[in-house]
């Protein structure tokens, strides 16, 4: 073993750079970009460069896989253009990504990033073996990937923790006042540069020539006493649940589809690990795993299909259901392949999953097109049914319409409903008066309840009692946000307190000589003197809440003053600033306030 020294480390680093120059330069520029952004914009990290940040992340796995592929070619120089093609692909992704913050990027753009990120990592798993197959070499290659991940993660993690503690010590002992952002920048450096450099520094180059299997005892113990027992546990749970739904004759819950998928991937992982020794090892669970596991998995796939198809038929396809259904088809195909194929090659698993992942990202068959078309059809189906019933819908139908409106609104696709409703949806229902600097206002947040009201769609009289669940809510999660940029004068007031109460709350707080309680029957704040029981004063909230109902769940910026209630009656005067309220208006027009957060200024 070569002794560890600074010279040895620098030589290995130089060797890694000579072998992976494009990858390491990409990582270096990406890390410097992150450090620069955190140093200049700590409030909204990557606010205007979210796509750039994701592009740098995306490029690492793709460029590493390209280098692994090129190294195994007879004439590597002829294939160097592959890196140029991948860089062009990354630039195209960056160009197509919305130039906006994370919260405004949209589900489709973020989902597309994760699709390509998964595909890039899958590419790493088979890149050197596309043209030439060797079972033992492939197993050793996968083992090398696992060791490299663990080694780089451990070393970079220890380095980060050590440097972090060093900075904290300097800050505490020498009063250096190190900025908090330096710790985040250090994390980016260790994760981006150090972790990647260590990962690539010891990775074997001639992977096709490594044909000697070395199956350590620790790996056998891990499979035999941890992974396979987990597989058996999941099998027992799912089979018990299968018998339960057969006895009760009920449809399976949607959550079961995720459990079956996890079980299948866990089984595939065991299969990959034991592949080179499964016929020679004495342990029965390992020796016979590939046959008994897949035969037991096949009946559970029926459960998986029933669970996902039930929701597809009821509510249409969304991205999540599309992916689960696609994984179900892939798992079924791989089970059949591993059971019945004469010459089984594990490389088929990552290659098939890679091709499926890439194909679902574009085209009329892709996840985004299919999901959008399915939700539009679902809206038309439910909307037509409601209109045919004199514009009355069940609570289930109204909930589904709101869900679809929210889904399409998040993806900037409300205009797809124009032919169905006969209304230009975007101009009609976007509140352009809400002009603050939050992401909701810049995107013009859509109120689904307002849309249904404007389309004259209401709850069927037979379910009128359910209207209690359809209330008004005005949330401003950061209580300072609603009055940002506006100061409230304390002149003339003796006491100030933030107050918070629920529908069933009693005492809220003490303010000087007065105790404050809430009376839900009269929608009033009650002030009672601690020293004189005859002094009591009520401040009614009913008229204020009634006035706010015209805004549904969103009050425009220009009308925010309407969240303020001034009172000057009896022995007390004050100002109540509502910042977070939730309430509902019942069928008899009475109001129930179930939560509120406010600032209270008081003068006895």
N, C-alpha and C positions, 0 to 999 in steps of 0.2 A: 504494500500500500504506500502510495506517495505521501510523504509527510506534509501536513498542512502548514502552509506559510503564506505570507502576503504575496510573495512572488508567484506561488502556485495558483493563488486565487486570481491574480491579475492575468495570468496566462490562460486560465480557463475562461475568464470573462472575454479576453481578446479572441479566443478560439470560437466562443459562442457568437460574438459579433461578426466574425468573418464568415460564419456559417449562416447566420440569420440577420443580415444587415437591414433588410427591409422591415422585418418584424420589429426589431429593436429600435430602429429609428421611428417607426410608427408609434410604438409604445412611449418612447421618449418625448416626442412632440405632443402626444395625447396627455401625458403626465404634466408637462410644462403648461399646456393649455388649462388643465384643471387647477394647477397652482395659481396661474395668472387670474383665472376667473374668481377663485376664492379670495384672492388678495384684493381684488377691486370691486367685488360685489358680494358681500357677505349676507345681505338681506334676502336677495332673490337669487340663489345659486343657480347658474346656468339659465336664468330667466329668458334671455333672448338667444341662447346658444344650446338649447336642449338637444336639437338634432345633431349638432357637432359633437357633443358629449357622447351620444349614443353611437355615432358613426365610429368614433375612436374605439369604443368598446367592441363594436361589431367586427372591426377589421382584424383583431388579434387572432382569433381562432381560424379565420379564413386564410390569412397569410401564413400561419404556422402550418396548416394542412397543405397549402400549396407547396411549401418548401419540402415537406415530407414526401409529397408525390414526386416532385422534380428530382429529388435525390435518388430515387429508385429507377430512373430512366437510363437507358444506355447512353443517350446523348443529352445530358441535363441542360446544356446551353440552348438547345432547340426549344425547350419548354419554359425558359425564363419569361417569355411573353405572358404566361399564365398569371404571373403576379401583376402585370400591367392591366390585364383584363379584370382582375379582382379589385384593383384600385379604382378602375373606372366604374365598376359595380358599386363600390362604396361611395364614390362621388355622386353617382346617380341617386343612391339612397339619401344622401345628405341633401341633394338638391330638391328632391321630392318631399322631404320632411317639412312640415309646417314650421316657419321661422317664428316660433312662439314658445311660451313657457310650458313646463311639464303638465300643468293643470289644464292647458288649452290645446295640447297636442292632438287630442282626440283618441278614442279607443282604437280606431283602425290603424293609425300610424304607430302607436305603441305596440299593438299586437303584431304588426308586420316586422317590427324590430325583433321581437322575441322569436318569431318564426325563423328569421334569418340567423339569429344568434344560435338557436337550437340546431339549425341545419349546418352552420359552421363547425360546431362542436362534433356533430355526427360525421362530418367530412374528415375530421382528424382521426376518427376511429377506423377508417378504412383506406385513407389516401395512399399509403405505400403499396397496397395490395390490389389495386384496381386491375392491373395487367397480369400479375403473377400471384398465385395462391400457394401458401404453405401453411398447413394447420399449426405446426409447432411454432413457426416464426410468428404467426399472427397472435397466438396466445402469449408469447413472450413480449410482443409489441404492446398488447393491452396491459400486461403486467408492468411494463416500463412506464406507460402513461400513468397508471395508478401510483407507482412509486414516485414519479416526478411530481405529481400533484401534492402528495403528502409531504415530500421533502421540501419543496418550494414553499408550501403553506406554513410548515413548521418553522423553517429558517426565517422567512420574512416576518412571520408573526412574532417570533422571539425578538428579532431585531427591532420591530416597531415598539413592542412593550418596553424593551430596554431603553431605547432612545426617548420614549415618552416619559418613563420614570426619571431619566436624566434631566429632561427639560423641566419637569415638575420640581425636581430637587433644586435646580438652578433658580427657578422662579421663587421657591420658598426660602432658600438660604441667602440669596443675593438680592432679593426684591427686584428681580429683573423685569417683572410685569410683562411676561411673554403673552402675546395675543392668543386668544383661543383658536383663531384660524390657523395658527402654526401647527397645531396638533392634527388638524384635518389635512393640511398640506403634507405633513409627514406621512400620514396614512396613505395618501395618493401616491407618494414616492415609493413607499415600501410595497404597496399592492401592485402598482404599475410597473416600475422599473426593476426593483429588487426581485419580486416574486417571479416575473416573467424571465428575467435573466437567469435565475437559479434553475427554473423549470427547463430552460433550453440548454443550460451549460453541460449537463451530464446525459442528455438524451442520446441513445445509441443511433449511429448513422446508418450502418449496414444492417438494417433490421431483417432483411430477407435471409441473411446468412446465419442468424442466431436460431439454430434448430434444436438446441439442447434444453429439454424441459427440466426445470428445477422447482418442484412443488413442495414448498416448505410445510413443515408440520403445523406451524401456526395458522397457515391458510386452511389446512384441512380441519383444524379445530374450529376456526371461524365459520366455515361452511356447515360442518356437522352439528355444532352445538348452538349456533346463533341463527344463521340464515334459514336452514331447513326447518328448525322448530318454529320460526316466525311464519314460514310458508304453511306449516301444518296448523298453526293457530288460526291464520286467516281462512284456511280451507274449512276448519271446524266451525268458525263463526258464520261463514257464508252458507254452508250446508245446513246449519241449524236454522238460519233465517229462511232458507228455501223451504224447509219442512214447515216452518211457521206460516208462511204465506200460502202454502198448499192447504194446510189445515183450516186456516181462516178464510181462504179463497179471496185474497186481496191482492192488488197490484203492488209490486215492490216499490220502495221509496227511491227517489232519485239519487240519494247519497250512496246507494249500494253500487252504482256504476263506477264511482271513484275507487271504492274498495276492491272491486274485481280488477280494475286496471292496475292498481298498485300491486295486487297479488301476481298478476301476469308479469309485470316488469321485475318483481322480485324473483320470480321463477326463471326468467330469462337471465338475470344476473347470476344465479346459482349455476345455470347451464353453462354460461361462459367460463366461470371459474373452474368448474370440475371437468370441462370438456376433454383435456388431454389425459386424464387419469381415471375417468369414470368406469372404464371397463376393467382396469387392473386393480383398483383399490378393493379392499376386503369389506368395507362398510356397505351394508345393503342399501341404506338410504341414499348414499351417493352413487353406488353402482347402478341402481335401477331408477334413478331420479327422472331422467328424461322421458321415460315411458309413463310411469304411474302419475307423475304430476300433470302432464298434458291431457291424459285421459280424464283425470278428475277435474281439470279446468274447463273442458269442453261443455259439460252441462251448465256450469256457472255462466258461460257466455250467453246462454239463453236468458238468464236473469239480467245480464247486462243489456241485451237488446230490448227486452221488454221495458226495462226501467227508462232507457233513453228514448225509445220510440213512442212511449206513452206521452212524454212531454213534448216531443216533436209534433205528434198529431194534435195535442191539445193547444199548444202555444206557438207552434212553428219553430223554425230553426234560428238559433242565435250562434255567435261564434263559439261559445262554450259547448253547446250541443253538437255543433258541426265537428269540433275536434274530438269529443268523446265518441261520436258515431264513427268517425274515421279511425280512431284508435281501436275501436271494437272490431272493425273490418280487418285492420292490420294484425291484431292479436289472433283473430280467427285464422287468417292466412298463415301466420307464422307457426301456430299450433299444428295445423295440417302439414306444413312443410317439415317441421321437426319430427312429426310422427310417421309420415309416409314417404318422404324423399329418400332415395337410396344413398345419394352422396350429399350428406348434410354439411353445409359450410356456414359457420357462424357469421361470416362477413355479410351474408344475405340480410341479417337483421338490421345492421346500421345502414346498409345501402338502400334497402327498401324503405326504411323510415325516412332517410334523407330525401329520396325522390318524392315520396308522398308529401313531405313537409314543403318542399320547394313548389310542387305542383299546386298545392292548395293556396298559395299566396297570390295567384293571378288567374285571369280567365273567367269565363261565365260559370265554370265549375268551382271556382275558388271560394274560400270561406266568406269573404266580404260580399261578393255578388249574391251568392246563394242566401246568406243570412238576410241581406237587405230585401231581396225579392220575397222571401218567405214572410218577413214581418209586414211588408206592405200587403201581401195577400191576406194575412191574418187580420190586419186592420180592416180591409175591405169586407171580409167575411163577417166580422163582429159588427162593424158599422152598418152594413146592409141589414143585418138582423135587428139591430136597435131601431133603425129608421122605419123598418116594416112594422115595428111594434109601437108606432106613434112616438118615436124618439124616447121611449122608456127602455132602460136596460137594467139587468140584474147587477148586483154589487160585483159579481165575478166579471161580468162583461165590462163594466166601467173601469174596474181595476186593470183589466187586460188592455183596454184602450189607452189608459194613462201610461201603462208600462211601455207600450209600443211607441207612443208619442215621445216619451223620455228617451227611448232607445234611438229613434230616428233623429231626435233633436241633438243628442250627444254626437252623432255622426254627420251633422249638417245636412240631413236628408229629408227634412220636413216637406220640402217641395214635391217629393215623390207622392204625397197624398193629395196634391192639387186636383188630379182628375177624379179622385174618389169623392172628395168633399165639395168640389166646385168652387173652392176658395183658394186664393193665393196665400198659402199658410204662413210663409215667412214674413211678408210685409204686414199681414193681419195680426200676428200674435207675438212679434218681437217688440219688447218694450224699449224703444229707442230713447226714452226720457231718462233712463237710469244711467247716468253718465258719471260713475265714479271710476277709480282706477283698479277696481278688483276684477278678477278674471271673469266673474259672473256677468258683470255689466259689460265688459268688452265683448263678450260673446252674446250678450242680450238674452239672458236666462228666460226660458219659456215656462209659463205656468200652465200645466196640463189641465188643471181644474178650470181655468179661465177659457181654455180652448173648448172643453166639453160644454161649458155654459153657453159660449157663443154659438156652438152648433146646436143649441136647444136640446142637448142630451141630458137627461136627468134620471135619477134612480126611480125604479118602478114603485108605485104606491104600496105594493105588498111588502116591500122591504124598507119602508120609510123609517122604521126604527133604527136601521143601520146608519142613518145620517149622522148619528152621534159620533161615528168614527171619522167623519169627513170634516175636519175643523180647520181653523185658521192658525197658522204658525208663522211667526216672524222671528227668525233666528239670526243672530249676529255673532257667531261663535266667539269672536274676540270682542269683548264689551267695549273696548276703546275704539273699535273700527267705525261704529256708526256715527260718532261725533269727532272723528279725526279731523284735525285742522280747525276746530272750533272750541274756544275756551268758555267755561261757565264761571261767572263771577260768584265768589263766596260772600260778597258784600250784602249785608242785611240778614245773614243766616248765622245761627249759633252752632248748629250741629250738621254733620254730614255722615252718611253711612251707605255702603252698598247693601242692598237687601235682596233676599231670594226666598221664594216660598212656593209650595206645591198646593194642589187642590185641597188636601186634607191637613195642611199645616196649621199650627196654632200660633204660639208666640214666635215672632220673627226676630225682634231685637229690642234692645233698650236704647233710648236716645235721651240723655239727660234725665229729667224727672218723669219722663213718659215711657210707657211700655207699648210697643206696637204689635198688634195682632191682625189677622186677616179673617174676615167673616165671609165665607163662601156663599151664604144664602143671599146676602145683599151686595156681593161683589164690592166690599168696602174694606179699606184699611181703618182700623180702630185704634185711636190714641187714648190711653187712659193714664191719669196721673197716679204716680206711686204714693203721693202724700195725701191727695184729696180724692176719695172715691167718687165724688159727685161730678168731677170734671172728666168728661168723655167727649170725644169728637170723632166723627166718621167722615172719611173722604171716599166718595163713591167713584168706582172705576167703570161703571156700566156704560155711561154715555161715551166715554173715551173709546172703549172697546167696540161699541156699536159704530162709531165713526170710522174706526180703522178697518171694519169688515169690507169696505169698498175696495181696499187694496188687495184682498185675498191674502196671499202669503208674502207679498213683496211690496214694500213701500218705496216709491221713487226718492232719489236723493233730494230733489227740490222740496219734498214734502216731509222731510225727516223731523221738522219741528212739531209735527202732529203727534210724535211719540212723547211729547212733554206735557205734563199736566200741572198747572199752577193752581193752588188753592189758598184761599184767604178768608176763612170763616171761623167763627168762634174765637177760641183763645190761641189758636195755632195758625200759622201761615207757612207755606213751603212750596217746594218744586219737586215733582216726581218725574224722573227721566227713565222711561222704559227702554231697555236695551235688548231684552230677550223674552218674548212672550209666546205662549201657546194656548189657544182657546177654541171652543167650538160653539156654534149657534145651533140650538136644537129646533125641532119641528115647531114647537110652540113659540119660537123666536126668543126664548130665554138663552142667556149666555152662561157657559161654564168655563171658568178660567182654571186650567190645570197646572200651569207653571208660569212663573214670571221672575225676571231678574231686572233690577232697577237701581238707580242712584237716587237717594233721598236727601234733600236739603231742608232743614227745619228751623223755624224760629218760634219760640213760645210767645 
